[in-house]
Amino acid sequence: MTSAAPSGPPSSTPFSVSGKTAIVTGAGSGINLSFAALLLSRDCNVVLADLALRPEAEKLVSAHSDTSKSPRAIFVKTDVTSWPSLSKLFDVALAEFGDVDVVCPGAGVYEPNWSHFWHPPGSSESKDAIDGEPGHYGILDINLNHPIRTTQLAISHWLHPPAGSARAKASSSNPKRIIHISSVAGQMPNFNAPLYAASKFAVTGFVRSLANLDEKYGVRVNAIAPGIVRTPLWFEHPEKMVYIDPEQDGWVTPDECAVAMLRCVEEGDLVGGTILEIGKNSARRVENLNDPGPSLDPRDGLVSRNLKEGNDLVWTWLEDKSIWEPSKSS
């Protein structure tokens, strides 16, 4: 009599990006550009969505623009804060490639002064309208509302294809993938950038909350949670580089993030709701409960060394009456 094989960790339907089509927002630079390039190298068509492309992104699209060859890349100018613009993005992708299999709502910003908790609406640097109806924060439109709405659009197209369409409904035999970008900032307090932290805590919770879609419909929703990534978001903004000691602190590369994103899309044991933390030369699954948290050694690329400098700057802003004096809407 043979005993039953032990049950292993949960897994979902096998998936390969080869021959598929992906939408990637924020693909004009950084992590999302690296992910787009990796997908193309794996024979996956890519729709790069952004307000504009950096030269290296333009070169990537140009190299994959021949309609007689595969894979292909196209650029769709997209304002991710505009829901009609996001809807148009899906319409263009479906018209061009017939279907979409992978969606990455990756566009994001790191608490710029134009939408920063410590620069409230009405202060000189803020672009968030003090008399907005409804009021809103631009950073949350990009970092939170956009990935939520993009996920809704993907699910809508996947579960309810038009009658008579060649597209099949998402299922275990026709799996789909959504890969978000959270952050280690979604695991710990961040006094210097509280709106950014709030957005990443929210993305992490959102992704975990959609875990059941994997088993029911074959729609896997996962996220990576990188540390400090060497992208233009950091090294082209001197005001943020004050937090880093470039001689001692570790960096995560965009390519490391892209590889982790592909793992979240393809690997069977990274089931829906997984958060994969990415440090310098490291990756680990973040547990839903009782997780020990990221390494606090700046050399591991998950936290910055000079947080005190950032804290001191916040104290200066808070004492500045021109920033924090109560204002009246016009």
DOVONU-145588 format. One line per field, with one value per residue (C-alpha): x negated, y negated, z; residue number from 1; residue in one letter. Coordinates in steps of 0.1 Angstrom, whole numbers, plus 2048, in hexadecimal, padded with zeros to 3 digits. Example, Ala and Ser with C-alpha at 12.3 -4.5 7.8 and 13.67 -1.06 7.14 Angstrom:
2
c1	(785 / 777)
c2	(82D / 80B)
c3	(84E / 847)
resi	(1 / 2)
resn	(a / s)
This chain:
330
c1	(800 / 7F2 / 7F7 / 804 / 7EA / 7E7 / 7F8 / 7E0 / 7E4 / 802 / 7FB / 80F / 813 / 7F2 / 7EC / 7D2 / 7D0 / 7C4 / 7DD / 7F1 / 7F8 / 7F1 / 7FB / 7E1 / 7E8 / 7CB / 7B7 / 7A4 / 789 / 77C / 78A / 7A7 / 790 / 77A / 799 / 7A4 / 782 / 782 / 7A4 / 79A / 77B / 793 / 7A8 / 7C4 / 7D4 / 7D3 / 7E9 / 7D3 / 7E9 / 7DC / 7DE / 7BD / 7A0 / 77C / 763 / 75C / 781 / 786 / 769 / 77A / 79B / 789 / 777 / 798 / 7AE / 7AD / 7D1 / 7C4 / 7B0 / 7B7 / 7B6 / 7C1 / 7C1 / 7D7 / 7D9 / 7FA / 7F9 / 80C / 814 / 81A / 82D / 848 / 860 / 86A / 845 / 842 / 860 / 852 / 832 / 844 / 858 / 838 / 827 / 844 / 848 / 823 / 81D / 83F / 83A / 828 / 819 / 803 / 80A / 7F1 / 7FE / 7DB / 7DB / 7D3 / 7C2 / 7B0 / 7C1 / 7B7 / 7BB / 7D8 / 7EC / 7DC / 7EB / 7D2 / 7DB / 801 / 81A / 817 / 7F1 / 7DB / 7CD / 7ED / 801 / 81D / 83A / 845 / 868 / 86B / 88E / 888 / 867 / 84B / 825 / 813 / 7FB / 819 / 828 / 808 / 7FD / 81F / 83D / 82B / 821 / 844 / 856 / 83E / 845 / 86A / 867 / 852 / 86B / 888 / 878 / 86D / 88D / 8A6 / 898 / 8B0 / 8C9 / 8BB / 898 / 87A / 86F / 877 / 881 / 865 / 864 / 84C / 847 / 843 / 830 / 829 / 810 / 80F / 7EE / 7ED / 7D0 / 7D2 / 7B4 / 7A2 / 7B2 / 7D2 / 7C4 / 7B7 / 7BD / 7AE / 7AF / 79F / 7B8 / 7D9 / 7EF / 7D7 / 7D7 / 7FD / 800 / 7E9 / 7F9 / 81A / 80C / 7FF / 821 / 833 / 81E / 822 / 848 / 84A / 839 / 858 / 85A / 83E / 850 / 872 / 869 / 844 / 83E / 81F / 819 / 7F7 / 7DF / 7BA / 7AE / 78C / 775 / 760 / 75F / 745 / 75E / 762 / 77C / 75D / 73D / 74D / 75B / 73F / 758 / 75E / 73A / 734 / 743 / 729 / 704 / 6FA / 6D9 / 6E7 / 70C / 718 / 72D / 747 / 744 / 762 / 758 / 75A / 77D / 787 / 77B / 78F / 7AE / 7AA / 7A7 / 7C8 / 7D8 / 7CA / 7C0 / 7DA / 7D4 / 7D7 / 7FD / 815 / 810 / 7EB / 7D5 / 7B1 / 798 / 779 / 758 / 735 / 72F / 74C / 770 / 788 / 7AD / 7BE / 7D5 / 7F9 / 7F6 / 7D9 / 7C0 / 79D / 79B / 77F / 75A / 751 / 72D / 729 / 710 / 72C / 73E / 75F / 75B / 747 / 72C / 732 / 756 / 74E / 745 / 768 / 778 / 766 / 773 / 796 / 792 / 786 / 7A5 / 7BD / 7AE / 7B3 / 7D2 / 7D4 / 7D9 / 7EF / 803 / 828 / 835 / 857 / 864 / 86A)
c2	(800 / 7DF / 7BF / 7A0 / 787 / 76A / 74B / 72F / 70A / 6FC / 6F4 / 6E6 / 6ED / 6EF / 6CF / 6C2 / 6A0 / 6AD / 6A5 / 68F / 66A / 652 / 62F / 61D / 5FA / 5E3 / 5F6 / 5D7 / 5DC / 5EF / 610 / 611 / 60B / 628 / 63E / 635 / 63E / 65F / 668 / 660 / 676 / 692 / 68F / 67A / 65C / 63D / 61E / 603 / 5E9 / 5C8 / 5A3 / 5A4 / 5BC / 5B7 / 5BD / 5E0 / 5E8 / 5D9 / 5EF / 60E / 606 / 5FE / 61F / 632 / 61E / 635 / 642 / 660 / 66C / 678 / 66C / 649 / 629 / 60B / 5EA / 5DC / 5BA / 5BE / 5A8 / 5C2 / 5A8 / 5A7 / 5C4 / 5BE / 5BF / 5E1 / 5EE / 5E2 / 5F5 / 616 / 60E / 607 / 626 / 63D / 62E / 632 / 654 / 665 / 66D / 662 / 67C / 669 / 647 / 633 / 612 / 608 / 5E2 / 5D1 / 5B3 / 5AF / 592 / 575 / 552 / 54B / 566 / 56B / 56E / 555 / 53C / 53A / 52D / 507 / 506 / 4F8 / 519 / 52E / 533 / 543 / 52B / 51E / 518 / 539 / 547 / 563 / 55E / 576 / 57B / 57F / 599 / 5B0 / 5AC / 5BA / 5D3 / 5E0 / 5D7 / 5E0 / 603 / 60A / 5FE / 60F / 630 / 62B / 625 / 644 / 65A / 64B / 653 / 676 / 682 / 672 / 673 / 667 / 680 / 68F / 684 / 69B / 693 / 6AE / 6A7 / 6A9 / 6CB / 6E5 / 6F0 / 6CC / 6BB / 696 / 682 / 660 / 655 / 636 / 623 / 61E / 616 / 61D / 5FC / 610 / 623 / 608 / 5E3 / 5C8 / 5A6 / 595 / 5A1 / 5AB / 5A9 / 5C0 / 5D8 / 5D7 / 5DE / 5FC / 60A / 608 / 619 / 635 / 63A / 637 / 652 / 66A / 664 / 670 / 691 / 6A6 / 69B / 6B3 / 6D3 / 6C8 / 6B9 / 6BF / 699 / 696 / 674 / 670 / 654 / 64F / 639 / 62C / 617 / 5FA / 5FF / 5ED / 5DB / 5B7 / 5B3 / 5B2 / 5A8 / 58C / 57B / 56E / 565 / 58B / 595 / 585 / 5A4 / 5BB / 5C1 / 5CC / 5D9 / 5F1 / 5F7 / 613 / 60E / 624 / 623 / 620 / 640 / 652 / 645 / 650 / 673 / 675 / 668 / 683 / 69D / 690 / 694 / 6B6 / 6CA / 6E3 / 6DF / 6B9 / 6BB / 69E / 685 / 68A / 66D / 673 / 65C / 653 / 648 / 646 / 669 / 677 / 67F / 68C / 692 / 67A / 68D / 681 / 685 / 681 / 679 / 670 / 652 / 647 / 646 / 625 / 626 / 60B / 620 / 638 / 61D / 61E / 5FF / 5DF / 5D4 / 5AF / 5AD / 593 / 57A / 57F / 57C / 55B / 54D / 556 / 544 / 525 / 527 / 52A / 50A / 4F7 / 4E1 / 4DC / 501 / 50A / 4EA / 4F3 / 4E8 / 4E0 / 4ED / 4D3)
c3	(800 / 7F6 / 80A / 7FB / 7F0 / 809 / 7FE / 7F5 / 7F6 / 7E3 / 7BF / 7A2 / 77D / 76A / 757 / 73E / 72F / 70E / 6F3 / 70A / 70B / 729 / 732 / 748 / 755 / 75F / 745 / 739 / 752 / 771 / 77E / 765 / 747 / 753 / 757 / 734 / 726 / 738 / 72B / 708 / 70C / 716 / 6F6 / 706 / 6F4 / 70A / 70A / 71B / 72B / 739 / 733 / 720 / 719 / 723 / 706 / 711 / 711 / 6EF / 6E2 / 6F1 / 6E0 / 6BF / 6C0 / 6C3 / 6AC / 68D / 689 / 676 / 694 / 6B7 / 6D2 / 6CC / 6E2 / 6DE / 6F2 / 6FE / 70D / 72E / 74B / 767 / 77C / 760 / 760 / 73C / 733 / 744 / 732 / 711 / 719 / 71C / 6FC / 6E8 / 6F6 / 6ED / 6CB / 6C3 / 6D2 / 6D6 / 6FB / 71B / 732 / 74A / 75A / 76E / 77C / 785 / 782 / 7A3 / 7B4 / 7D5 / 7E7 / 7D1 / 7E2 / 7CA / 7DC / 7FE / 820 / 82E / 813 / 817 / 7FD / 7FC / 803 / 7E8 / 7DA / 7DC / 7BD / 7D0 / 7CF / 7F1 / 7E3 / 7D0 / 7CC / 7D4 / 7E5 / 7DC / 7DE / 7BD / 7CB / 7D5 / 7B2 / 7A3 / 7BE / 7CA / 7B5 / 794 / 79E / 7AD / 78E / 776 / 789 / 786 / 760 / 75C / 76F / 75B / 73A / 745 / 755 / 73C / 719 / 6FE / 6F0 / 6D1 / 6DA / 6D4 / 6F7 / 711 / 735 / 74F / 75F / 76C / 748 / 73C / 759 / 75B / 771 / 782 / 792 / 7A8 / 7B6 / 7DC / 7F1 / 812 / 81B / 81D / 83A / 851 / 85B / 845 / 856 / 839 / 81F / 831 / 812 / 7FF / 81C / 81E / 7F9 / 7FB / 81A / 807 / 7E8 / 7FD / 80E / 7ED / 7DD / 7FB / 7FA / 7D6 / 7DD / 7D7 / 7B3 / 7AB / 7B5 / 7A8 / 787 / 781 / 786 / 79B / 7AB / 7BC / 7C4 / 7C9 / 7E6 / 7DD / 7F3 / 7E6 / 7C0 / 7AB / 793 / 788 / 7A4 / 7BB / 7A9 / 796 / 7B5 / 7CC / 7E7 / 7EB / 7E8 / 80A / 81A / 809 / 80F / 7EC / 7F9 / 813 / 80C / 7F6 / 7D7 / 7C7 / 7A1 / 789 / 779 / 79B / 79F / 77B / 782 / 7A2 / 78F / 775 / 791 / 7A0 / 77E / 775 / 793 / 79F / 7C5 / 7C5 / 7C7 / 7C6 / 7E3 / 7E5 / 7EE / 7E4 / 7F5 / 7E1 / 7F0 / 7E3 / 7D5 / 7E9 / 7E8 / 802 / 806 / 81E / 835 / 83B / 860 / 879 / 85D / 86C / 855 / 83E / 847 / 857 / 84B / 831 / 81E / 815 / 800 / 813 / 829 / 826 / 83E / 842 / 84D / 868 / 84D / 83E / 860 / 867 / 846 / 850 / 871 / 85D / 847 / 864 / 874 / 854 / 857 / 831 / 82D / 84B / 853 / 84F / 82D / 820 / 7FF / 7E6)
resi	(1 / 2 / 3 / 4 / 5 / 6 / 7 / 8 / 9 / 10 / 11 / 12 / 13 / 14 / 15 / 16 / 17 / 18 / 19 / 20 / 21 / 22 / 23 / 24 / 25 / 26 / 27 / 28 / 29 / 30 / 31 / 32 / 33 / 34 / 35 / 36 / 37 / 38 / 39 / 40 / 41 / 42 / 43 / 44 / 45 / 46 / 47 / 48 / 49 / 50 / 51 / 52 / 53 / 54 / 55 / 56 / 57 / 58 / 59 / 60 / 61 / 62 / 63 / 64 / 65 / 66 / 67 / 68 / 69 / 70 / 71 / 72 / 73 / 74 / 75 / 76 / 77 / 78 / 79 / 80 / 81 / 82 / 83 / 84 / 85 / 86 / 87 / 88 / 89 / 90 / 91 / 92 / 93 / 94 / 95 / 96 / 97 / 98 / 99 / 100 / 101 / 102 / 103 / 104 / 105 / 106 / 107 / 108 / 109 / 110 / 111 / 112 / 113 / 114 / 115 / 116 / 117 / 118 / 119 / 120 / 121 / 122 / 123 / 124 / 125 / 126 / 127 / 128 / 129 / 130 / 131 / 132 / 133 / 134 / 135 / 136 / 137 / 138 / 139 / 140 / 141 / 142 / 143 / 144 / 145 / 146 / 147 / 148 / 149 / 150 / 151 / 152 / 153 / 154 / 155 / 156 / 157 / 158 / 159 / 160 / 161 / 162 / 163 / 164 / 165 / 166 / 167 / 168 / 169 / 170 / 171 / 172 / 173 / 174 / 175 / 176 / 177 / 178 / 179 / 180 / 181 / 182 / 183 / 184 / 185 / 186 / 187 / 188 / 189 / 190 / 191 / 192 / 193 / 194 / 195 / 196 / 197 / 198 / 199 / 200 / 201 / 202 / 203 / 204 / 205 / 206 / 207 / 208 / 209 / 210 / 211 / 212 / 213 / 214 / 215 / 216 / 217 / 218 / 219 / 220 / 221 / 222 / 223 / 224 / 225 / 226 / 227 / 228 / 229 / 230 / 231 / 232 / 233 / 234 / 235 / 236 / 237 / 238 / 239 / 240 / 241 / 242 / 243 / 244 / 245 / 246 / 247 / 248 / 249 / 250 / 251 / 252 / 253 / 254 / 255 / 256 / 257 / 258 / 259 / 260 / 261 / 262 / 263 / 264 / 265 / 266 / 267 / 268 / 269 / 270 / 271 / 272 / 273 / 274 / 275 / 276 / 277 / 278 / 279 / 280 / 281 / 282 / 283 / 284 / 285 / 286 / 287 / 288 / 289 / 290 / 291 / 292 / 293 / 294 / 295 / 296 / 297 / 298 / 299 / 300 / 301 / 302 / 303 / 304 / 305 / 306 / 307 / 308 / 309 / 310 / 311 / 312 / 313 / 314 / 315 / 316 / 317 / 318 / 319 / 320 / 321 / 322 / 323 / 324 / 325 / 326 / 327 / 328 / 329 / 330)
resn	(m / t / s / a / a / p / s / g / p / p / s / s / t / p / f / s / v / s / g / k / t / a / i / v / t / g / a / g / s / g / i / n / l / s / f / a / a / l / l / l / s / r / d / c / n / v / v / l / a / d / l / a / l / r / p / e / a / e / k / l / v / s / a / h / s / d / t / s / k / s / p / r / a / i / f / v / k / t / d / v / t / s / w / p / s / l / s / k / l / f / d / v / a / l / a / e / f / g / d / v / d / v / v / c / p / g / a / g / v / y / e / p / n / w / s / h / f / w / h / p / p / g / s / s / e / s / k / d / a / i / d / g / e / p / g / h / y / g / i / l / d / i / n / l / n / h / p / i / r / t / t / q / l / a / i / s / h / w / l / h / p / p / a / g / s / a / r / a / k / a / s / s / s / n / p / k / r / i / i / h / i / s / s / v / a / g / q / m / p / n / f / n / a / p / l / y / a / a / s / k / f / a / v / t / g / f / v / r / s / l / a / n / l / d / e / k / y / g / v / r / v / n / a / i / a / p / g / i / v / r / t / p / l / w / f / e / h / p / e / k / m / v / y / i / d / p / e / q / d / g / w / v / t / p / d / e / c / a / v / a / m / l / r / c / v / e / e / g / d / l / v / g / g / t / i / l / e / i / g / k / n / s / a / r / r / v / e / n / l / n / d / p / g / p / s / l / d / p / r / d / g / l / v / s / r / n / l / k / e / g / n / d / l / v / w / t / w / l / e / d / k / s / i / w / e / p / s / k / s / s)
